[in-house]
Amino acid sequence: MIGNIVPVGCFPTKTPTKPQTNGMVERVNGTIKNATIKVETYKNIKELKEDLQKFLIYYNINRRDGSLRRELKVRTPYEAVQSWFKTEPKIFKISPDDFYATSLNGMV
């Protein structure tokens, strides 16, 4: 929320009283910032968005996650979604492979 304005598609939730209240989100925010704005200087918002998009593709498709390996027996978030797609394909609008191809459009 920005002042009294709620951005379209966002719904107000309980506001955390401190960052630890929402630790998982804060950790991801820190991971994103440490890989983008804290190490790069951007000339404009377009460069920032392009770099952020590249990082998010890397994070979701290539980055290994230890907790996923322990809990789901997969290495990356993308592999977790592929596994889920195999068991519950009807809940997906498109296949993970189609999403992967679309998200990489012009990025590699």
C-alpha positions as CSV (number, residue, x, y, z in Angstrom):
1,M,0.0,0.0,0.0
2,I,1.2,3.5,-0.9
3,G,-0.6,5.9,1.4
4,N,-4.2,5.2,0.9
5,I,-3.7,3.6,-2.5
6,V,-3.6,-0.2,-2.9
7,P,-1.9,-1.1,-6.2
8,V,-4.1,-3.2,-8.6
9,G,-3.7,-6.9,-7.9
10,C,-2.4,-6.4,-4.4
11,F,-4.4,-7.2,-1.3
12,P,-3.6,-5.7,2.1
13,T,-2.4,-8.3,4.6
14,K,-1.5,-8.2,8.3
15,T,1.5,-5.8,8.5
16,P,4.5,-7.4,10.2
17,T,5.6,-5.5,13.3
18,K,9.3,-6.3,12.6
19,P,11.2,-8.0,9.7
20,Q,11.6,-11.2,11.6
21,T,7.8,-11.6,11.5
22,N,8.1,-12.3,7.8
23,G,11.6,-13.7,7.7
24,M,11.2,-15.8,4.6
25,V,10.2,-12.9,2.5
26,E,12.9,-10.7,4.0
27,R,15.5,-13.4,3.2
28,V,14.4,-13.6,-0.5
29,N,14.4,-9.8,-0.7
30,G,17.9,-9.7,0.7
31,T,19.0,-12.4,-1.8
32,I,17.6,-10.4,-4.7
33,K,19.2,-7.1,-3.5
34,N,22.6,-8.7,-2.8
35,A,22.7,-10.1,-6.4
36,T,21.4,-7.0,-8.2
37,I,21.2,-3.5,-6.7
38,K,24.1,-3.9,-4.2
39,V,26.6,-5.1,-6.8
40,E,25.5,-3.2,-10.0
41,T,24.9,0.4,-10.9
42,Y,22.1,0.9,-13.4
43,K,21.8,3.8,-15.8
44,N,18.0,3.6,-15.9
45,I,15.0,1.6,-14.7
46,K,15.1,-0.5,-18.0
47,E,18.6,-1.8,-17.1
48,L,17.4,-2.6,-13.6
49,K,14.4,-4.5,-14.9
50,E,16.4,-6.5,-17.4
51,D,19.0,-7.5,-14.8
52,L,16.3,-8.4,-12.3
53,Q,14.5,-10.6,-14.9
54,K,17.8,-12.4,-15.6
55,F,18.4,-13.0,-11.9
56,L,14.9,-14.3,-11.3
57,I,15.2,-16.7,-14.2
58,Y,18.6,-17.9,-12.8
59,Y,17.1,-18.1,-9.2
60,N,14.1,-20.1,-10.2
61,I,15.6,-22.4,-12.9
62,N,19.3,-22.9,-12.2
63,R,20.0,-22.0,-8.5
64,R,20.2,-25.1,-6.3
65,D,18.3,-25.0,-3.0
66,G,19.3,-27.3,-0.2
67,S,15.8,-27.3,1.5
68,L,14.2,-28.4,-1.7
69,R,16.7,-31.2,-2.0
70,R,15.9,-32.4,1.5
71,E,12.1,-31.9,1.4
72,L,11.2,-32.7,-2.2
73,K,14.2,-34.6,-3.6
74,V,14.7,-31.9,-6.3
75,R,17.5,-29.4,-6.7
76,T,15.9,-26.3,-8.1
77,P,12.5,-24.5,-7.8
78,Y,12.0,-25.3,-11.5
79,E,12.5,-29.1,-10.8
80,A,10.0,-28.8,-8.0
81,V,7.4,-27.3,-10.3
82,Q,8.1,-30.0,-13.0
83,S,7.5,-32.6,-10.3
84,W,4.3,-31.0,-9.2
85,F,3.1,-30.7,-12.8
86,K,3.6,-34.5,-13.3
87,T,1.3,-35.2,-10.4
88,E,-1.3,-32.4,-10.8
89,P,-1.2,-31.1,-14.4
90,K,-4.8,-29.8,-14.3
91,I,-3.9,-27.0,-11.9
92,F,-1.5,-25.5,-14.3
93,K,-2.4,-23.1,-17.2
94,I,0.7,-24.0,-19.1
95,S,3.4,-26.6,-18.7
96,P,6.6,-25.7,-16.9
97,D,8.6,-26.3,-20.1
98,D,6.4,-23.8,-22.0
99,F,6.8,-21.3,-19.2
100,Y,10.6,-21.8,-19.2
101,A,10.7,-21.3,-23.0
102,T,8.6,-18.1,-22.7
103,S,10.6,-16.7,-19.8
104,L,13.8,-17.2,-21.7
105,N,12.6,-15.4,-24.8
106,G,15.5,-13.3,-25.7
107,M,17.3,-13.7,-22.4
108,V,20.0,-16.2,-23.4
